[in-house]
């Protein structure tokens, strides 16, 4: 089986203009990934041109500013209730500039993903990014993928559409693996080592985690992220999702993918080769570097982010993962091995449990415990790894997610 993302493979998109800036569509433009991607674009106007933006609708003022500053011809908002405010903001900020076309609704981002362009950056949060991911691949665009959930919940669907090298990952860990894998042939790879900061509670036992509050869990020591991703980092669910993603992207068996705790978050992941050598990708924690790599690949973007300062003394630490305190990674391995709709159930149940925790209805340790219960019950509810393999459909995924969300809410409510 061919890897979906591999630096030694090249993919030529169906639309490409080598004579001018690379045309981009950015989905989730007002989120953390989207705003940093726009920063990269604005600092490299000769390299990139954004033609369309999409956002959920919670920050229409920012979306309007982005659209007008970048001069996009189309802007999309998922929430229909946000349309009037978006149009008002565009008109108020236009200052004589042409107004973009506005698309509205849950399918708007999917429509943008299939637009004529070179690359689509999918920075949407959650499994709602699945349809845009599939649309971009089907249209023959290079998919710069920050929306790991779409790959995880729709793995067989994505793999059926993606051509070798068509996906360039943006997660710092998978961008690191992407680069390190260039150091050898596929047959020479012994294992992938995905690094984890360990979150704010890496030294705590399971018993010490019982009283963790949302405020505690949102205080990540290294990265500034949205609330769901930050809680996922604290529980290490995020790392479990990344293990599944690495398996799907690089076609490496789960038993050869390890998680290593690295609190400094400078080494973003490593590849060990069969001769015993290990290649690591290192850079200060700044998402603009992997974003720029994804937007510019196969060429790098100069000065995308600051590099390591080798004139100063530094210590890098690495620790084994405490699976007793943080069982999410082992659960994710099991989920990924089962395949079918099970990863969708895992992801959807976790999103509901994170919301319940943030609202004080569920203990911190109850997040992964409840997700595990929902995953176990899924086998009884829907015949195990239902719709496994290539028979999986988007409808299967959505049905499984709906059931998992409802069941997780029931369990979280006690």
C-alpha positions as CSV (number, residue, x, y, z in Angstrom):
1,X,0.0,0.0,0.0
2,X,1.3,3.5,-0.9
3,X,1.7,6.2,1.7
4,X,-0.8,9.1,1.4
5,X,1.9,11.5,2.5
6,X,5.5,10.9,1.7
7,X,8.2,13.5,0.9
8,X,9.7,11.3,-1.8
9,X,6.5,11.3,-3.8
10,X,5.4,14.2,-5.9
11,X,1.8,15.1,-6.9
12,X,0.9,17.5,-9.6
13,X,-2.5,19.2,-9.0
14,X,-5.0,19.5,-11.8
15,X,-4.7,23.3,-11.6
16,X,-1.3,24.9,-11.3
17,X,0.1,28.1,-12.5
18,X,3.9,28.0,-12.1
19,X,4.3,31.6,-13.5
20,X,2.6,33.3,-10.5
21,X,1.8,33.0,-6.8
22,X,0.3,29.7,-5.7
23,X,-3.4,30.1,-5.3
24,X,-4.8,28.9,-2.0
25,X,-8.2,28.2,-0.3
26,X,-8.1,28.4,3.5
27,X,-10.8,26.7,5.4
28,X,-11.2,27.7,9.1
29,X,-9.5,31.0,8.5
30,X,-10.4,32.6,11.8
31,X,-9.0,29.8,13.9
32,X,-5.5,29.3,15.2
33,X,-4.2,27.5,12.1
34,X,-6.0,29.8,9.7
35,X,-4.8,33.0,11.2
36,X,-1.2,31.8,11.3
37,X,-1.5,30.6,7.7
38,X,-2.6,34.1,6.7
39,X,0.4,35.5,8.5
40,X,2.6,33.3,6.3
41,X,0.8,34.4,3.2
42,X,1.0,38.1,4.0
43,X,4.7,37.9,4.5
44,X,5.2,36.1,1.2
45,X,2.9,37.8,-1.3
46,X,5.1,36.7,-4.2
47,X,4.6,33.0,-3.2
48,X,1.0,32.8,-2.3
49,X,-2.4,34.3,-3.1
50,X,-5.6,33.4,-1.2
51,X,-8.7,33.2,-3.4
52,X,-11.3,32.0,-0.9
53,X,-11.8,31.8,2.9
54,X,-14.3,29.9,5.1
55,X,-15.1,30.1,8.8
56,X,-17.8,28.8,11.2
57,X,-19.3,32.2,11.8
58,X,-18.3,33.1,15.4
59,X,-15.8,35.9,14.4
60,X,-17.4,37.6,11.4
61,X,-15.5,40.8,12.0
62,X,-12.1,39.1,11.7
63,X,-13.4,37.1,8.7
64,X,-14.4,40.3,6.9
65,X,-11.0,41.9,7.7
66,X,-9.2,38.8,6.3
67,X,-11.3,38.7,3.2
68,X,-10.7,42.3,2.3
69,X,-7.0,42.4,3.2
70,X,-6.3,39.4,1.1
71,X,-8.6,40.4,-1.7
72,X,-10.4,37.0,-2.0
73,X,-13.2,36.6,-4.4
74,X,-15.3,34.2,-2.3
75,X,-15.9,34.0,1.5
76,X,-18.0,31.3,3.2
77,X,-19.7,31.1,6.6
78,X,-21.2,27.9,8.0
79,X,-23.7,29.5,10.3
80,X,-26.6,31.1,8.4
81,X,-27.4,33.3,11.4
82,X,-24.0,35.0,10.9
83,X,-24.6,36.0,7.3
84,X,-26.2,39.5,8.0
85,X,-23.4,40.4,10.4
86,X,-20.7,39.2,7.9
87,X,-22.3,41.3,5.0
88,X,-22.5,44.3,7.3
89,X,-18.9,43.9,8.4
90,X,-17.7,43.5,4.8
91,X,-19.6,46.7,3.7
92,X,-18.3,48.7,6.7
93,X,-14.7,47.7,6.1
94,X,-14.6,47.7,2.3
95,X,-13.4,51.3,1.9
96,X,-14.0,51.2,-1.8
97,X,-12.6,47.7,-2.3
98,X,-14.6,45.1,-4.2
99,X,-16.8,42.9,-2.0
100,X,-16.4,39.1,-2.3
101,X,-19.1,36.7,-3.1
102,X,-20.6,35.3,0.1
103,X,-21.6,31.6,0.5
104,X,-23.6,30.4,3.4
105,X,-24.4,27.1,5.0
106,X,-23.0,23.8,6.1
107,X,-21.9,22.8,2.6
108,X,-20.2,26.2,1.8
109,X,-16.7,25.0,2.9
110,X,-17.1,21.9,0.9
111,X,-17.9,24.0,-2.2
112,X,-14.8,26.1,-1.6
113,X,-12.7,23.0,-1.2
114,X,-13.4,22.0,-4.8
115,X,-12.7,25.5,-6.3
116,X,-10.1,26.1,-8.9
117,X,-6.8,26.6,-7.0
118,X,-3.5,24.9,-6.3
119,X,-3.9,23.9,-2.6
120,X,-6.6,23.7,0.0
121,X,-5.6,24.2,3.6
122,X,-8.2,22.4,5.8
123,X,-7.9,24.1,9.2
124,X,-11.4,23.3,10.3
125,X,-11.7,21.8,13.8
126,X,-13.6,18.5,14.1
127,X,-15.0,15.8,11.9
128,X,-17.1,18.4,10.0
129,X,-14.0,18.8,8.0
130,X,-14.5,15.4,6.3
131,X,-16.6,16.5,3.4
132,X,-14.3,19.4,2.5
133,X,-11.3,17.0,2.7
134,X,-13.0,14.6,0.3
135,X,-14.1,17.4,-2.0
136,X,-10.5,18.8,-2.3
137,X,-9.1,15.4,-3.0
138,X,-11.7,14.5,-5.6
139,X,-11.1,17.9,-7.3
140,X,-7.4,17.1,-7.6
141,X,-6.1,19.8,-5.2
142,X,-3.1,19.4,-3.0
143,X,-4.6,19.0,0.5
144,X,-2.7,20.8,3.2
145,X,-4.2,18.9,6.1
146,X,-4.6,20.4,9.6
147,X,-8.0,18.8,10.2
148,X,-6.7,15.4,11.5
149,X,-10.3,14.3,12.4
150,X,-11.4,14.0,8.8
151,X,-8.6,11.5,8.1
152,X,-9.2,9.6,11.3
153,X,-13.0,9.3,11.0
154,X,-13.0,8.7,7.2
155,X,-9.7,6.9,6.7
156,X,-10.9,4.4,4.0
157,X,-12.8,7.2,2.2
158,X,-9.7,9.5,2.2
159,X,-7.3,6.7,1.2
160,X,-9.6,5.7,-1.7
161,X,-9.4,9.2,-3.2
162,X,-5.9,10.5,-2.3
163,X,-3.1,10.1,-4.8
164,X,0.4,9.5,-3.6
165,X,1.8,12.7,-2.3
166,X,-1.5,14.6,-2.6
167,X,-1.8,15.2,1.2
168,X,0.8,17.3,3.0
169,X,0.2,17.2,6.8
170,X,0.3,20.3,9.0
171,X,0.3,18.8,12.5
172,X,3.8,19.6,13.8
173,X,4.4,15.9,14.6
174,X,3.4,14.7,11.1
175,X,5.2,17.5,9.4
176,X,8.3,16.3,11.3
177,X,7.8,12.7,10.3
178,X,7.2,13.9,6.7
179,X,10.6,15.6,6.7
180,X,12.5,12.9,8.6
181,X,11.2,10.2,6.3
182,X,13.1,11.8,3.5
183,X,16.3,10.5,5.1
184,X,15.8,6.9,4.0
185,X,13.7,4.5,1.9
186,X,10.4,3.1,3.1
187,X,12.0,-0.4,3.6
188,X,14.6,1.2,5.9
189,X,12.1,2.6,8.4
190,X,12.0,0.7,11.7
191,X,9.6,2.9,13.7
192,X,8.0,6.3,14.0
193,X,8.3,8.1,17.3
194,X,5.7,10.8,17.9
195,X,6.6,13.3,20.6
196,X,4.2,14.7,23.1
197,X,4.7,17.6,25.4
198,X,2.9,15.7,28.1
199,X,0.5,18.6,28.7
200,X,0.3,20.4,32.0
201,X,-0.1,17.1,34.0
202,X,2.7,14.9,32.6
203,X,4.2,14.1,36.1
204,X,0.9,13.4,37.8
205,X,-0.5,9.9,38.6
206,X,-4.0,8.9,37.8
207,X,-5.1,9.5,41.3
208,X,-3.7,13.1,41.2
209,X,-5.6,13.8,38.0
210,X,-9.0,13.2,39.6
211,X,-9.4,16.8,40.9
212,X,-8.1,18.6,37.8
213,X,-10.3,21.6,36.9
214,X,-11.0,23.0,33.4
215,X,-8.9,26.1,34.3
216,X,-6.0,23.8,35.1
217,X,-6.4,21.8,31.9
218,X,-6.5,24.8,29.7
219,X,-3.1,26.1,30.9
220,X,-0.9,24.3,28.4
221,X,2.8,24.9,29.1
222,X,3.9,25.1,25.5
223,X,1.3,25.7,22.9
224,X,-1.5,28.2,22.5
225,X,-4.5,26.3,21.0
226,X,-8.3,26.2,21.0
227,X,-10.1,24.8,24.1
228,X,-10.9,21.3,22.6
229,X,-7.3,20.8,21.3
230,X,-5.9,22.0,24.6
231,X,-8.0,19.6,26.6
232,X,-7.1,16.8,24.2
233,X,-3.5,17.6,24.8
234,X,-4.0,17.4,28.5
235,X,-5.7,14.0,28.3
236,X,-3.3,12.9,25.5
237,X,-6.4,12.0,23.4
238,X,-4.7,14.4,20.8
239,X,-1.7,12.1,20.8
240,X,-3.9,9.1,20.3
241,X,-5.5,10.7,17.3
242,X,-2.0,11.5,16.0
243,X,-1.0,7.9,16.3
244,X,-4.0,6.9,14.2
245,X,-3.2,9.7,11.7
246,X,0.5,8.6,11.4
247,X,-0.6,5.0,10.7
248,X,-3.0,6.2,7.9
249,X,-0.6,8.7,6.4
250,X,2.5,6.6,6.3
251,X,1.1,3.1,6.3
252,X,3.3,2.0,9.3
253,X,1.7,-0.6,11.6
254,X,0.6,0.5,15.1
255,X,3.1,-1.6,16.8
256,X,5.9,0.4,15.2
257,X,4.5,3.8,16.2
258,X,5.6,5.0,19.7
259,X,4.8,8.0,21.8
260,X,7.6,9.7,23.6
261,X,7.1,12.6,26.1
262,X,9.3,15.6,25.3
263,X,8.3,18.6,27.5
264,X,10.3,21.2,25.6
265,X,8.4,20.6,22.3
266,X,11.4,21.3,20.2
267,X,11.8,17.9,18.7
268,X,8.5,17.4,17.0
269,X,8.9,13.7,16.1
270,X,11.5,11.2,15.0
271,X,12.1,8.3,12.6
272,X,14.2,5.4,13.6
273,X,15.8,3.4,10.7
274,X,16.8,-0.2,10.5
275,X,20.5,0.6,11.0
276,X,19.8,2.1,14.4
277,X,20.1,5.7,13.4
278,X,17.3,8.2,14.3
279,X,16.4,11.4,12.4
280,X,14.7,14.1,14.4
281,X,13.1,17.3,13.2
282,X,13.7,20.2,15.6
283,X,12.4,23.8,15.7
284,X,11.0,26.1,18.4
285,X,7.2,25.5,19.0
286,X,5.7,27.7,16.3
287,X,3.0,26.4,14.0
288,X,4.0,28.8,11.2
289,X,6.8,26.4,10.3
290,X,4.7,23.3,9.5
291,X,2.0,25.5,7.9
292,X,4.5,27.1,5.6
293,X,6.0,23.7,4.7
294,X,2.6,22.5,3.8
295,X,1.7,25.6,1.7
296,X,5.0,25.7,-0.1
297,X,5.9,22.0,-0.5
298,X,8.1,20.8,-2.2
299,X,9.9,24.1,-1.6
300,X,10.5,25.6,1.8
301,X,9.5,29.1,2.7
302,X,12.5,31.1,3.9
303,X,12.1,32.6,7.5
304,X,8.7,31.0,8.0
305,X,9.5,30.9,11.7
306,X,12.5,31.4,14.0
307,X,14.9,28.5,14.2
308,X,16.7,27.1,17.2
309,X,19.2,29.5,18.9
310,X,22.4,27.3,19.1
311,X,24.3,30.1,20.9
312,X,22.4,29.4,24.1
313,X,22.6,26.3,26.3
314,X,19.5,24.1,26.2
315,X,18.4,20.7,27.6
316,X,16.0,18.4,25.8
317,X,14.3,15.7,27.9
318,X,12.6,12.5,26.8
319,X,10.4,10.3,29.0
320,X,8.3,7.2,28.4
321,X,4.6,7.7,28.4
322,X,2.7,6.7,31.6
323,X,-0.1,4.7,30.1
324,X,-1.8,4.1,33.4
325,X,-2.3,7.8,34.0
326,X,-3.0,8.6,30.3
327,X,-4.8,5.6,28.8
328,X,-5.9,7.5,25.7
329,X,-3.1,6.5,23.5
330,X,-3.5,2.7,24.0
331,X,-7.3,3.1,23.5
332,X,-6.6,5.0,20.3
333,X,-4.4,2.1,19.1
334,X,-7.2,-0.3,19.7
335,X,-9.7,2.0,18.0
336,X,-7.4,2.5,15.0
337,X,-6.8,-1.3,14.6
338,X,-10.6,-2.0,14.6
339,X,-11.1,0.6,11.9
340,X,-14.5,1.1,10.2
341,X,-16.7,3.5,12.2
342,X,-14.9,2.9,15.5
343,X,-12.5,5.9,15.0
344,X,-15.6,8.1,14.3
345,X,-17.2,6.9,17.5
346,X,-14.0,7.6,19.5
347,X,-13.6,11.1,18.1
348,X,-17.3,12.1,18.5
349,X,-17.6,10.7,22.0
350,X,-14.4,12.6,23.1
351,X,-15.7,15.9,21.7
352,X,-18.9,15.5,23.8
353,X,-16.9,14.5,26.9
354,X,-14.6,17.5,26.6
355,X,-17.6,19.8,26.4
356,X,-19.1,18.1,29.5
357,X,-15.8,18.5,31.4
358,X,-15.5,22.2,30.4
359,X,-19.0,22.7,31.7
360,X,-18.3,20.9,35.0
361,X,-20.5,17.9,34.3
362,X,-17.6,15.3,34.0
363,X,-14.4,14.7,35.9
364,X,-11.1,15.0,34.0
365,X,-10.4,11.3,34.3
366,X,-14.0,10.7,33.2
367,X,-13.3,12.0,29.7
368,X,-11.3,9.0,28.5
369,X,-13.1,6.5,30.8
370,X,-16.4,7.6,29.2
371,X,-15.0,7.5,25.7
372,X,-13.8,3.9,26.3
373,X,-17.3,2.9,27.5
374,X,-18.9,4.4,24.3
375,X,-16.3,2.6,22.1
376,X,-17.0,-0.7,23.9
377,X,-20.8,-0.3,23.6
378,X,-20.4,0.5,19.9
379,X,-19.6,-3.1,19.2
380,X,-22.9,-4.2,20.6
381,X,-24.9,-1.3,19.1
382,X,-23.5,-1.5,15.5
383,X,-21.9,-4.8,15.0
384,X,-18.3,-4.0,16.0
385,X,-16.3,-2.1,13.4
386,X,-19.3,-1.5,11.2
387,X,-18.8,-0.7,7.6
388,X,-15.1,-1.6,7.8
389,X,-12.8,-1.2,4.8
390,X,-13.8,0.3,1.5
391,X,-17.5,-0.2,2.2
392,X,-17.4,2.8,4.6
393,X,-19.6,5.7,3.5
394,X,-20.0,9.3,4.8
395,X,-23.4,8.3,6.0
396,X,-22.0,5.5,8.0
397,X,-19.6,7.9,9.7
398,X,-22.3,10.4,10.4
399,X,-24.7,7.8,11.8
400,X,-22.0,6.4,14.1
401,X,-21.0,9.9,15.3
402,X,-24.7,10.8,16.1
403,X,-25.1,7.7,18.1
404,X,-21.7,8.2,19.9
405,X,-22.5,11.8,20.8
406,X,-25.9,10.9,22.2
407,X,-24.5,8.0,24.2
408,X,-21.6,10.1,25.5
409,X,-24.0,12.8,26.7
410,X,-26.1,10.2,28.5
411,X,-23.1,8.7,30.3
412,X,-21.7,12.1,31.2
413,X,-25.0,13.2,32.6
414,X,-24.8,10.2,35.0
